[in-house]
Amino acid sequence: MTSQVSFQIVDVVVVVIANAVNLLMLAIFLSRPPGWRRLEYVLGIILMALGIPTLAAIALNATGGRTWWAIVLLVPLVLLCVVELLLDYVLKLPFRQTWLLGPYLGIYYLAQFGLIGYAFWVGKVQGFVTLGTYFLSLLATWYSYSRVGHGRG
């Protein structure tokens, strides 16, 4: 019974993370057209920090003997956070104007689909809420690119 309750907490945390990622991406893309680079930078750090509790959820799911989906669906988000940290914050590469954009977007969409899949695994309501925030972030992506073009403005 105790582990069941713990897994429910892990699942709630993961669904909150999934929606936070989508809402942070929405805010990041909305901050680009007015040129709020400082805000975009801080939101990106918060987004990357979500990799830490996601990694903890992976560890708890793995050590708790949960199905492999509970582990695999979360790995791309952790990978995305590491790649984002390296490319944008450590190396400060303008990778969005290079061939690296393709692999980066591949990881990004794998992370998104993994989070949506996990949320649906937890429950239909959680899945549809997460899917909704994902579509909102997609609208913000379109808005940003229609206003500032490709890259970081």
C-alpha positions in Angstrom: 0.0 0.0 0.0 2.8 2.4 0.8 4.6 1.9 -2.5 1.2 2.4 -4.3 0.8 5.8 -2.6 4.4 6.7 -3.4 3.9 5.9 -7.1 0.7 8.0 -7.1 2.9 10.9 -5.8 5.5 10.2 -8.5 2.8 10.2 -11.2 1.3 13.5 -10.0 4.8 15.1 -9.9 5.5 13.8 -13.4 2.2 15.2 -14.8 2.9 18.5 -13.1 6.4 18.5 -14.7 4.9 17.7 -18.1 2.5 20.6 -17.9 5.1 22.9 -16.5 7.4 22.1 -19.4 4.6 23.0 -21.8 3.7 26.2 -20.0 7.4 27.2 -19.7 7.9 26.6 -23.5 4.8 28.7 -24.1 6.3 31.6 -22.0 9.7 31.2 -23.7 8.2 31.5 -27.1 6.0 34.4 -26.1 9.0 36.2 -24.7 10.9 36.1 -28.0 9.0 38.6 -30.1 9.3 41.5 -27.7 12.9 40.6 -27.2 12.8 39.7 -23.5 16.0 37.7 -23.6 16.6 37.9 -19.8 13.2 36.4 -19.1 13.7 33.7 -21.8 17.1 32.9 -20.2 15.6 32.5 -16.7 12.6 30.4 -18.0 15.1 28.2 -19.8 17.0 27.6 -16.5 13.8 26.7 -14.8 12.9 24.3 -17.6 16.3 22.6 -17.4 15.9 22.3 -13.6 12.8 20.1 -14.1 15.2 17.5 -15.4 16.3 16.8 -11.7 12.9 15.7 -10.4 12.3 13.9 -13.6 15.5 12.0 -13.1 14.3 11.2 -9.5 11.0 9.9 -10.9 12.9 7.7 -13.3 15.0 6.3 -10.4 11.9 5.7 -8.2 10.1 4.0 -11.0 13.1 1.8 -11.9 13.8 0.8 -8.3 10.2 0.3 -7.6 9.8 -2.3 -10.3 7.3 -0.4 -12.3 6.7 -1.1 -16.0 9.4 0.0 -18.4 7.1 2.6 -19.9 7.3 4.5 -16.6 11.0 4.8 -17.1 11.5 5.1 -20.9 8.9 7.8 -21.4 10.8 10.2 -19.1 14.3 9.6 -20.4 14.0 12.0 -23.4 13.1 15.0 -21.1 16.3 14.4 -19.0 18.3 14.1 -22.2 16.7 17.3 -23.6 17.6 19.2 -20.4 21.2 18.1 -20.6 21.5 19.0 -24.3 19.9 22.3 -23.7 22.2 23.1 -20.8 25.2 22.2 -22.9 24.3 23.9 -26.1 22.6 27.1 -24.9 24.1 27.8 -21.5 27.6 26.2 -21.3 28.8 26.3 -24.9 26.5 29.1 -25.9 26.3 27.8 -29.5 23.9 29.3 -32.0 22.9 25.7 -32.9 19.4 26.6 -34.1 21.1 27.9 -37.3 23.1 24.7 -37.9 22.5 21.0 -38.6 22.2 20.4 -34.9 18.7 21.8 -34.9 17.4 18.6 -36.4 18.7 16.2 -33.7 17.7 18.8 -31.1 14.1 18.9 -32.3 14.1 15.2 -32.5 14.9 15.0 -28.8 12.5 17.8 -28.0 9.5 16.1 -29.7 10.5 12.7 -28.1 10.4 14.4 -24.8 7.0 16.0 -25.5 5.5 12.7 -26.7 7.0 10.9 -23.7 5.5 13.3 -21.3 2.1 13.2 -23.0 2.2 9.4 -23.1 3.1 9.2 -19.4 0.2 11.6 -18.6 -2.2 9.4 -20.5 -0.8 6.4 -18.7 -1.6 8.1 -15.4 -5.2 8.9 -16.6 -7.3 10.3 -19.4 -7.9 13.6 -17.7 -4.2 14.1 -17.0 -3.4 13.1 -20.6 -5.9 15.5 -22.2 -4.7 18.4 -19.9 -1.1 17.7 -20.9 -2.1 17.5 -24.6 -3.9 20.8 -24.2 -0.9 22.6 -22.7 1.3 21.0 -25.4 -1.0 22.5 -28.2 -0.9 25.9 -26.4 2.9 25.7 -26.6 2.7 24.8 -30.3 0.6 27.9 -30.9 3.1 30.0 -29.1 5.9 28.4 -31.2 4.0 29.4 -34.4 3.5 32.9 -33.0 7.1 33.4 -32.1 8.4 32.1 -35.5 5.9 34.3 -37.4 7.2 37.3 -35.5 10.9 36.9 -35.2 11.8 34.1 -37.6 14.1 31.1 -36.8 16.4 31.0 -33.8 16.5 33.1 -30.7 15.2 36.3 -32.3 
